[in-house]
Amino acid sequence: MTEIPEHLRKRAEEARRKAQAAKGEGDAPAAEAGGGEGGGASADEAPASEAASRIPAHLLERSRAAKAKAGGAGEEAASGGGVTAVATAPPPAAAAAAPVGPPLAAGPGGHTQRLLTVVKSGSIQDVKAVPQDKVHVWPHLLSIEFVAALACTAFLLVFSTFVNAPLLELANPNQTPNPSKAPWYFLGLQELLTMFHPMLAGVMRPGLRLVGLILAPYMDRNPSHKPEDRKFAISTFTIFIMSWAVLVMIGSFFRGPGQNFVFPWNAGLFFDL
């Protein structure tokens, strides 16, 4: 349980003392009036004063008025229909018993208040440092890429030193080789030229594929790194790579003289690896 602040406790005790003082001032005239009428009034005032500490004054006054009205109606019924009814007023003890001051635990303006809980003061902004799974590009990423580039350069230098890779003879403009094939990385584009119009195969289709690859990260904004959650990105990249790989393989191994379709196990291989 949360402790109640000291200023709220003092305010409640002060209101309780004021209510008890007002109740005592209202009970004094009622006791004098009850003593003049007889001992029955003083006996009725004891439970009334005891209940007044727990029940609000306006409810007690309403209950006493209802009891007085019910008592007057009963006397009229007992005396008979020919007797003239006399309006009965509430006894002076009941009227004097109403407290003059505000009800118990009343706040400013007479509004009752109730304390639900007390929230301890504290900082709204959390200043605790939260660990993040992010690192800076420099030096964490660029240093690794620089070391990888140096390793690849050293490997190529050693490989070119021990492995002979001679160039072919000079090209003869009077004798065009048949078939004349582009390097392997352009064989997919050359294969498209054998199937479609040059404008469609050389400009539109490659351009649309490049635009699709550029827009793919904006169409698939899933932050997950799991393959089962990235089906769109994986399927798009797989279709692009597989289609280009199939075109390169057809242009390398299944195209013979005149760029005709041949089977390499029947006509031979018309491509220098």
Residue frames as qw, qx, qy, qz and C-alpha x, y, z in Angstrom:
[[0.000, 0.886, 0.464, 0.000, 0.00, 0.00, 0.00],
 [0.378, 0.490, -0.024, 0.785, 1.14, 3.52, -0.80],
 [0.305, -0.425, -0.499, 0.691, 1.53, 5.82, 2.21],
 [0.076, 0.885, 0.416, 0.195, -0.83, 8.83, 2.35],
 [0.372, 0.440, -0.172, 0.799, 1.03, 12.16, 2.32],
 [0.279, -0.307, -0.589, 0.694, 1.12, 14.11, 5.56],
 [0.151, 0.089, -0.002, -0.984, -0.70, 17.21, 4.19],
 [0.516, -0.198, -0.593, -0.585, -3.65, 15.09, 2.99],
 [0.504, -0.324, -0.763, 0.243, -3.91, 13.33, 6.37],
 [0.141, -0.238, -0.386, 0.880, -3.91, 16.69, 8.19],
 [0.309, -0.036, -0.273, -0.910, -6.58, 18.06, 5.88],
 [0.559, -0.280, -0.718, -0.306, -8.83, 15.03, 6.51],
 [0.420, -0.334, -0.673, 0.509, -8.39, 15.28, 10.29],
 [0.010, 0.137, 0.156, -0.978, -9.22, 19.00, 10.22],
 [0.453, -0.139, -0.458, -0.752, -12.40, 18.38, 8.22],
 [0.557, -0.311, -0.770, 0.011, -13.38, 15.60, 10.62],
 [0.272, -0.274, -0.534, 0.752, -12.92, 17.91, 13.64],
 [0.211, 0.036, -0.088, -0.973, -15.01, 20.65, 12.01],
 [0.538, -0.216, -0.633, -0.512, -17.80, 18.16, 11.25],
 [0.506, -0.331, -0.740, 0.296, -17.80, 16.85, 14.82],
 [0.114, -0.195, -0.330, 0.917, -17.86, 20.38, 16.24],
 [0.365, -0.058, -0.293, -0.882, -20.81, 21.33, 14.00],
 [0.581, -0.271, -0.734, -0.224, -22.64, 18.13, 14.99],
 [0.378, -0.283, -0.655, 0.589, -22.07, 18.93, 18.69],
 [0.101, 0.103, 0.113, -0.983, -23.53, 22.43, 18.29],
 [0.515, -0.122, -0.472, -0.705, -26.63, 21.00, 16.60],
 [0.565, -0.244, -0.787, 0.047, -27.13, 18.29, 19.25],
 [0.155, -0.069, -0.549, 0.818, -27.12, 20.75, 22.19],
 [0.434, -0.005, 0.037, -0.900, -30.52, 22.44, 21.39],
 [0.679, -0.067, -0.617, -0.393, -31.99, 19.04, 20.54],
 [0.449, -0.110, -0.792, 0.399, -31.04, 17.69, 23.97],
 [0.100, 0.073, 0.402, -0.907, -32.69, 20.68, 25.70],
 [0.578, 0.005, -0.240, -0.780, -35.92, 20.26, 23.73],
 [0.655, -0.056, -0.744, -0.121, -36.01, 16.51, 24.39],
 [0.249, -0.055, -0.733, 0.631, -35.59, 17.07, 28.16],
 [0.332, 0.036, 0.199, -0.922, -38.69, 19.31, 28.26],
 [0.694, 0.018, -0.402, -0.597, -40.94, 16.79, 26.53],
 [0.907, -0.297, 0.183, -0.236, -39.88, 13.65, 28.42],
 [0.504, -0.508, 0.673, 0.187, -37.38, 10.85, 28.63],
 [0.809, 0.359, 0.461, 0.063, -38.48, 9.26, 25.31],
 [0.456, 0.885, -0.092, 0.028, -36.80, 11.93, 23.21],
 [0.191, -0.777, 0.600, 0.014, -33.44, 11.51, 24.90],
 [0.724, -0.109, 0.679, 0.045, -33.58, 7.77, 24.27],
 [0.725, 0.613, 0.305, 0.072, -34.24, 8.37, 20.56],
 [0.192, 0.945, -0.263, -0.027, -31.41, 10.88, 20.27],
 [0.557, -0.554, 0.602, 0.145, -28.74, 8.40, 21.39],
 [0.715, 0.167, 0.606, 0.306, -28.95, 6.14, 18.31],
 [0.441, 0.869, 0.207, 0.090, -29.54, 9.18, 16.10],
 [0.092, -0.923, 0.364, 0.084, -26.35, 10.89, 17.28],
 [0.632, -0.338, 0.664, 0.215, -24.50, 7.61, 16.94],
 [0.678, 0.434, 0.541, 0.243, -25.69, 7.11, 13.36],
 [0.242, 0.964, 0.038, -0.100, -24.97, 10.75, 12.43],
 [0.339, -0.706, 0.530, 0.327, -21.24, 10.05, 12.61],
 [0.455, -0.071, 0.806, 0.373, -21.60, 7.59, 9.75],
 [0.326, 0.624, 0.668, 0.242, -24.64, 8.75, 7.72],
 [0.184, 0.233, 0.133, 0.946, -24.71, 12.19, 6.02],
 [0.118, 0.271, 0.497, -0.816, -26.95, 14.80, 7.63],
 [0.453, 0.185, -0.242, -0.838, -29.26, 15.36, 4.64],
 [0.504, -0.051, -0.824, -0.253, -30.09, 11.66, 4.50],
 [0.191, -0.239, -0.797, 0.520, -30.88, 11.59, 8.24],
 [0.242, 0.261, 0.211, -0.910, -33.15, 14.61, 7.89],
 [0.517, 0.099, -0.528, -0.666, -34.99, 13.03, 4.94],
 [0.423, -0.123, -0.897, 0.041, -35.47, 9.78, 6.90],
 [0.043, -0.271, -0.651, 0.708, -36.85, 11.59, 9.94],
 [0.375, 0.213, -0.067, -0.900, -39.29, 13.60, 7.81],
 [0.530, 0.014, -0.720, -0.448, -40.53, 10.39, 6.17],
 [0.313, -0.200, -0.870, 0.326, -41.02, 8.72, 9.57],
 [0.116, 0.266, 0.413, -0.863, -42.93, 11.75, 10.89],
 [0.467, 0.158, -0.334, -0.803, -45.16, 11.80, 7.81],
 [0.506, -0.073, -0.840, -0.183, -45.86, 8.08, 8.11],
 [0.171, -0.229, -0.767, 0.575, -46.67, 8.50, 11.82],
 [0.279, 0.236, 0.155, -0.918, -49.16, 11.33, 11.12],
 [0.539, 0.071, -0.563, -0.623, -50.91, 9.27, 8.43],
 [0.404, -0.131, -0.897, 0.122, -51.27, 6.35, 10.89],
 [0.014, 0.256, 0.588, -0.767, -52.85, 8.54, 13.59],
 [0.416, 0.189, -0.146, -0.877, -55.34, 9.92, 11.06],
 [0.548, -0.007, -0.748, -0.373, -56.39, 6.42, 10.00],
 [0.299, -0.173, -0.854, 0.388, -56.82, 5.31, 13.67],
 [0.128, 0.236, 0.404, -0.874, -59.04, 8.26, 14.69],
 [0.413, 0.562, 0.708, -0.116, -61.55, 7.72, 11.85],
 [0.359, 0.406, 0.475, 0.694, -62.73, 9.45, 8.72],
 [0.105, -0.882, -0.411, -0.205, -64.80, 12.18, 10.48],
 [0.502, -0.714, -0.027, 0.487, -61.92, 13.77, 12.32],
 [0.383, 0.918, -0.100, 0.017, -60.28, 16.71, 10.61],
 [0.863, 0.082, -0.083, 0.492, -56.68, 15.99, 9.66],
 [0.232, -0.953, 0.129, 0.147, -54.12, 18.20, 11.27],
 [0.671, 0.614, -0.321, 0.264, -50.78, 18.71, 9.51],
 [0.789, -0.568, 0.049, 0.230, -48.03, 17.43, 11.69],
 [0.276, 0.872, -0.385, 0.119, -44.69, 19.09, 11.61],
 [0.764, 0.161, -0.532, 0.326, -41.46, 17.24, 12.31],
 [0.638, -0.693, -0.252, 0.221, -40.51, 17.23, 15.95],
 [0.022, 0.970, -0.233, 0.068, -38.22, 20.03, 17.06],
 [0.666, -0.509, 0.510, 0.192, -35.62, 17.48, 18.10],
 [0.763, 0.295, 0.462, 0.343, -35.37, 16.21, 14.49],
 [0.352, 0.894, 0.100, 0.258, -35.14, 19.74, 13.12],
 [0.267, -0.907, 0.324, -0.034, -32.51, 20.70, 15.64],
 [0.824, -0.283, 0.440, 0.216, -30.49, 17.56, 15.03],
 [0.718, 0.634, 0.127, 0.256, -29.54, 18.64, 11.48],
 [0.625, -0.359, 0.054, 0.691, -25.89, 19.69, 11.45],
 [0.168, 0.929, 0.062, -0.323, -25.09, 23.21, 10.44],
 [0.179, -0.673, 0.567, 0.440, -21.60, 22.63, 9.08],
 [0.554, 0.446, -0.568, -0.414, -20.51, 20.81, 5.91],
 [0.979, -0.093, -0.077, -0.167, -20.82, 17.00, 5.68],
 [0.719, -0.522, 0.410, 0.208, -18.06, 14.75, 6.85],
 [0.596, -0.133, 0.551, 0.569, -14.91, 14.72, 4.68],
 [0.423, 0.847, 0.321, 0.000, -16.17, 17.63, 2.54],
 [0.610, 0.030, 0.183, 0.771, -13.71, 19.44, 0.30],
 [0.041, -0.263, 0.031, 0.963, -13.62, 23.00, -1.05],
 [0.393, 0.012, -0.364, -0.844, -17.07, 24.22, -2.11],
 [0.710, -0.071, 0.421, -0.559, -18.81, 21.39, -0.26],
 [0.787, 0.340, -0.445, -0.259, -17.72, 18.71, -2.72],
 [0.847, -0.394, 0.355, -0.045, -16.95, 15.33, -1.22],
 [0.400, 0.686, -0.603, -0.076, -13.57, 13.89, -2.16],
 [0.948, -0.231, 0.217, -0.025, -12.04, 10.45, -1.97],
 [0.030, -0.735, 0.648, 0.195, -8.35, 9.60, -2.21],
 [0.954, 0.232, -0.106, -0.159, -7.73, 6.70, -4.57],
 [0.890, -0.069, -0.001, 0.451, -3.97, 6.49, -4.65],
 [0.152, -0.922, 0.220, 0.281, -0.85, 8.56, -4.41],
 [0.840, 0.453, -0.003, 0.301, 1.67, 8.49, -7.27],
 [0.587, -0.593, 0.111, 0.539, 5.21, 9.18, -6.21],
 [0.320, 0.904, -0.156, -0.238, 6.96, 11.89, -8.15],
 [0.717, -0.222, 0.514, 0.415, 9.61, 10.74, -10.57],
 [0.008, 0.459, -0.493, -0.740, 11.19, 11.39, -13.94],
 [0.765, 0.450, 0.224, -0.403, 8.91, 10.89, -16.93],
 [0.621, 0.656, -0.415, -0.103, 11.76, 10.38, -19.39],
 [0.948, -0.248, 0.139, 0.146, 13.72, 7.16, -19.07],
 [0.117, 0.892, -0.432, -0.069, 17.39, 8.07, -19.03],
 [0.740, -0.304, 0.589, 0.115, 18.67, 4.51, -18.84],
 [0.202, 0.543, -0.642, -0.503, 20.85, 3.60, -21.80],
 [0.889, 0.192, 0.316, -0.269, 19.24, 0.92, -23.99],
 [0.416, -0.335, 0.713, 0.454, 21.63, -1.42, -25.85],
 [0.647, 0.607, -0.028, -0.460, 21.22, -1.35, -29.62],
 [0.807, 0.015, 0.528, 0.265, 22.17, -3.94, -32.23],
 [0.524, 0.836, 0.076, 0.144, 23.69, -1.33, -34.59],
 [0.648, -0.388, 0.178, 0.631, 27.28, -0.45, -35.36],
 [0.168, 0.831, -0.147, -0.509, 28.87, 2.36, -37.32],
 [0.832, 0.553, -0.010, 0.038, 29.94, 1.89, -40.93],
 [0.515, 0.571, -0.432, 0.472, 33.39, 3.21, -40.12],
 [0.140, 0.577, -0.767, -0.241, 35.47, 1.50, -38.89],
 [0.654, -0.076, 0.711, -0.247, 33.48, -1.71, -38.37],
 [0.794, 0.476, 0.365, -0.098, 32.31, -2.32, -41.98],
 [0.481, 0.846, -0.228, -0.037, 34.75, -0.40, -44.17],
 [0.223, -0.668, 0.710, -0.004, 37.79, -1.88, -42.44],
 [0.703, 0.011, 0.710, -0.040, 36.57, -5.43, -43.16],
 [0.704, 0.672, 0.222, -0.053, 35.79, -4.57, -46.79],
 [0.195, 0.880, -0.429, -0.057, 39.21, -2.98, -47.24],
 [0.417, -0.446, 0.792, 0.008, 40.95, -6.07, -45.87],
 [0.753, 0.299, 0.582, -0.063, 38.81, -8.29, -48.17],
 [0.554, 0.828, -0.041, -0.078, 39.77, -6.17, -51.21],
 [0.047, -0.762, 0.644, 0.041, 43.47, -6.46, -50.32],
 [0.612, -0.164, 0.773, -0.036, 43.11, -10.26, -50.00],
 [0.745, 0.551, 0.372, -0.065, 41.43, -10.53, -53.42],
 [0.349, 0.888, -0.292, -0.070, 44.13, -8.36, -55.02],
 [0.276, -0.595, 0.755, 0.016, 46.89, -10.51, -53.53],
 [0.727, 0.110, 0.675, -0.060, 45.18, -13.70, -54.73],
 [0.668, 0.726, 0.147, -0.065, 44.86, -12.39, -58.30],
 [0.109, 0.858, -0.499, -0.064, 48.50, -11.29, -58.28],
 [0.441, -0.377, 0.814, 0.005, 49.73, -14.72, -57.19],
 [0.742, 0.350, 0.562, -0.103, 47.36, -16.52, -59.58],
 [0.561, 0.822, -0.043, -0.088, 48.48, -14.45, -62.60],
 [0.099, -0.758, 0.639, 0.084, 52.11, -15.13, -61.72],
 [0.399, -0.239, 0.885, 0.021, 51.84, -18.93, -61.80],
 [0.577, 0.454, 0.677, -0.051, 48.98, -19.47, -64.30],
 [0.161, -0.153, 0.491, 0.842, 49.49, -18.60, -67.97],
 [0.389, 0.664, 0.571, -0.286, 46.51, -16.90, -69.61],
 [0.295, -0.133, 0.464, 0.824, 47.64, -16.03, -73.17],
 [0.441, 0.541, 0.105, -0.709, 45.64, -13.85, -75.51],
 [0.768, 0.395, 0.496, 0.084, 44.35, -15.24, -78.79],
 [0.484, 0.067, 0.401, 0.775, 45.88, -14.35, -82.13],
 [0.107, 0.294, -0.043, -0.949, 45.08, -11.10, -83.84],
 [0.555, 0.509, 0.562, -0.341, 41.62, -10.90, -85.28],
 [0.254, 0.014, 0.664, 0.703, 41.34, -11.30, -89.08],
 [0.383, 0.407, 0.209, -0.802, 38.71, -8.89, -90.43],
 [0.473, 0.299, -0.583, -0.589, 38.44, -10.97, -93.62],
 [0.517, -0.075, -0.850, -0.070, 37.54, -14.15, -91.74],
 [0.497, -0.411, 0.249, -0.723, 34.74, -13.94, -89.19],
 [0.008, -0.101, 0.977, -0.190, 34.54, -16.96, -86.88],
 [0.660, -0.155, -0.310, -0.667, 31.38, -18.99, -87.07],
 [0.160, -0.864, -0.437, -0.189, 29.70, -18.88, -84.60],
 [0.253, 0.417, -0.263, 0.832, 30.76, -15.47, -83.32],
 [0.542, -0.645, -0.539, 0.021, 29.85, -15.36, -79.64],
 [0.119, -0.828, 0.187, -0.515, 30.10, -12.58, -77.09],
 [0.124, 0.322, -0.789, 0.509, 31.86, -13.05, -73.76],
 [0.293, -0.297, -0.906, 0.074, 29.97, -15.27, -71.30],
 [0.028, -0.435, -0.534, 0.724, 28.55, -12.35, -69.32],
 [0.340, 0.370, -0.137, -0.854, 26.89, -11.01, -72.52],
 [0.078, -0.024, -0.934, -0.349, 25.70, -14.35, -73.85],
 [0.132, 0.512, 0.771, -0.354, 22.30, -13.93, -72.15],
 [0.244, 0.674, 0.052, -0.695, 21.73, -10.66, -74.01],
 [0.155, 0.354, -0.720, -0.577, 22.95, -12.22, -77.28],
 [0.057, 0.221, 0.973, 0.034, 20.51, -15.10, -76.75],
 [0.235, 0.638, 0.509, -0.528, 17.65, -12.63, -76.33],
 [0.204, 0.575, -0.326, -0.722, 18.62, -11.00, -79.65],
 [0.076, 0.088, -0.911, -0.396, 18.08, -14.33, -81.41],
 [0.017, 0.433, 0.893, -0.125, 14.53, -14.57, -80.04],
 [0.070, 0.834, 0.451, -0.311, 13.12, -10.99, -80.01],
 [0.380, 0.850, 0.109, 0.348, 13.39, -7.70, -81.85],
 [0.560, 0.201, -0.317, 0.739, 16.62, -5.79, -81.07],
 [0.188, -0.526, 0.103, -0.823, 14.65, -2.91, -79.46],
 [0.794, -0.454, -0.111, -0.388, 12.76, -5.30, -77.23],
 [0.933, -0.130, -0.233, 0.240, 15.65, -7.64, -76.45],
 [0.613, 0.216, -0.220, 0.728, 18.45, -5.09, -76.12],
 [0.007, -0.371, 0.152, -0.916, 16.71, -2.09, -74.49],
 [0.584, -0.428, -0.107, -0.681, 13.27, -2.74, -73.05],
 [0.887, -0.276, -0.367, -0.046, 13.65, -6.12, -71.38],
 [0.630, 0.017, -0.425, 0.650, 17.02, -5.40, -69.68],
 [0.036, -0.378, 0.146, -0.913, 15.81, -1.93, -68.70],
 [0.685, -0.448, -0.193, -0.542, 12.63, -3.28, -67.13],
 [0.852, -0.202, -0.431, 0.218, 14.62, -5.88, -65.19],
 [0.423, 0.157, -0.352, 0.820, 16.99, -3.26, -63.83],
 [0.309, -0.415, 0.023, -0.855, 14.10, -1.00, -62.82],
 [0.814, -0.370, -0.348, -0.282, 12.41, -3.97, -61.12],
 [0.743, -0.095, -0.446, 0.490, 15.54, -4.74, -59.13],
 [0.147, 0.285, -0.233, 0.918, 15.81, -1.08, -58.09],
 [0.505, -0.378, -0.054, -0.774, 12.17, -0.97, -56.92],
 [0.717, -0.180, -0.674, -0.017, 12.24, -4.37, -55.17],
 [0.351, -0.083, -0.626, 0.691, 13.50, -3.02, -51.79],
 [0.240, -0.034, 0.157, -0.957, 10.70, -0.43, -51.77],
 [0.685, -0.137, -0.431, -0.572, 7.98, -2.98, -52.61],
 [0.819, -0.278, -0.492, 0.097, 9.16, -5.45, -49.97],
 [0.046, -0.698, 0.356, -0.619, 9.76, -3.56, -46.71],
 [0.883, -0.410, -0.212, -0.083, 9.76, -6.59, -44.42],
 [0.076, -0.823, 0.514, -0.228, 12.51, -6.09, -41.79],
 [0.889, -0.290, 0.345, -0.083, 12.78, -9.79, -41.00],
 [0.106, 0.647, -0.719, -0.230, 15.96, -11.71, -41.94],
 [0.583, -0.027, 0.805, -0.110, 14.32, -15.14, -41.97],
 [0.023, 0.091, -0.751, -0.654, 13.90, -16.73, -45.43],
 [0.003, 0.469, 0.882, 0.055, 10.36, -17.91, -44.65],
 [0.014, 0.771, 0.395, -0.499, 9.35, -14.28, -44.04],
 [0.052, 0.640, -0.323, -0.695, 10.95, -12.91, -47.25],
 [0.645, 0.275, 0.701, 0.130, 9.17, -15.01, -49.87],
 [0.453, 0.867, 0.183, -0.094, 8.58, -12.10, -52.27],
 [0.001, 0.870, -0.453, -0.194, 12.20, -10.92, -52.29],
 [0.482, -0.321, 0.796, 0.175, 13.64, -14.43, -52.53],
 [0.649, 0.445, 0.615, 0.048, 11.28, -15.49, -55.33],
 [0.370, 0.918, 0.006, -0.142, 11.96, -12.30, -57.33],
 [0.101, -0.766, 0.605, 0.191, 15.73, -12.64, -57.09],
 [0.589, -0.098, 0.796, 0.100, 15.59, -16.38, -57.83],
 [0.642, 0.635, 0.429, -0.029, 13.52, -15.86, -61.00],
 [0.247, 0.930, -0.225, -0.151, 15.90, -13.15, -62.23],
 [0.256, -0.620, 0.727, 0.148, 19.07, -15.18, -61.60],
 [0.635, 0.074, 0.767, 0.047, 17.69, -18.45, -62.95],
 [0.611, 0.737, 0.275, -0.092, 16.34, -16.89, -66.16],
 [0.191, 0.890, -0.395, -0.126, 19.65, -15.16, -66.87],
 [0.415, -0.444, 0.790, 0.082, 21.63, -18.32, -66.03],
 [0.717, 0.323, 0.617, -0.014, 19.48, -20.39, -68.42],
 [0.508, 0.856, 0.011, -0.093, 20.04, -17.88, -71.24],
 [0.058, -0.791, 0.601, 0.103, 23.82, -17.93, -70.63],
 [0.570, -0.186, 0.799, 0.041, 23.93, -21.74, -70.66],
 [0.709, 0.557, 0.431, -0.045, 21.91, -21.94, -73.91],
 [0.370, 0.907, -0.188, -0.071, 24.15, -19.39, -75.62],
 [0.230, -0.690, 0.683, 0.064, 27.31, -21.14, -74.40],
 [0.376, -0.194, 0.905, 0.051, 26.60, -24.81, -75.05],
 [0.515, 0.437, 0.734, -0.072, 23.54, -25.06, -77.33],
 [0.417, 0.855, 0.015, -0.309, 24.40, -22.58, -80.11],
 [0.746, -0.052, 0.466, 0.472, 26.44, -23.74, -83.08],
 [0.265, -0.032, 0.434, 0.860, 27.34, -22.31, -86.52],
 [0.148, -0.406, -0.483, -0.761, 24.95, -19.61, -87.63],
 [0.283, -0.158, 0.490, -0.809, 23.64, -19.37, -84.05],
 [0.707, -0.119, -0.515, -0.469, 21.55, -22.46, -84.70],
 [0.684, -0.453, 0.405, -0.404, 20.32, -24.60, -81.82],
 [0.669, 0.304, -0.678, -0.001, 22.46, -27.75, -81.49],
 [0.857, -0.508, 0.006, -0.083, 23.03, -30.43, -78.88],
 [0.042, -0.815, 0.578, -0.005, 26.62, -30.38, -77.59],
 [0.634, -0.261, 0.727, -0.007, 26.79, -34.18, -77.31],
 [0.765, 0.461, 0.441, 0.084, 26.00, -34.50, -81.04],
 [0.504, 0.819, 0.041, 0.271, 27.60, -31.49, -82.82],
 [0.634, 0.106, -0.279, 0.714, 30.32, -30.69, -80.31],
 [0.313, -0.778, -0.317, 0.443, 31.01, -27.70, -78.12],
 [0.411, 0.621, 0.191, 0.639, 31.28, -24.32, -79.87],
 [0.294, -0.918, 0.033, -0.263, 32.54, -22.33, -76.92],
 [0.581, 0.337, -0.516, 0.532, 36.00, -21.81, -75.45],
 [0.627, -0.719, -0.295, 0.049, 35.98, -22.05, -71.68]]
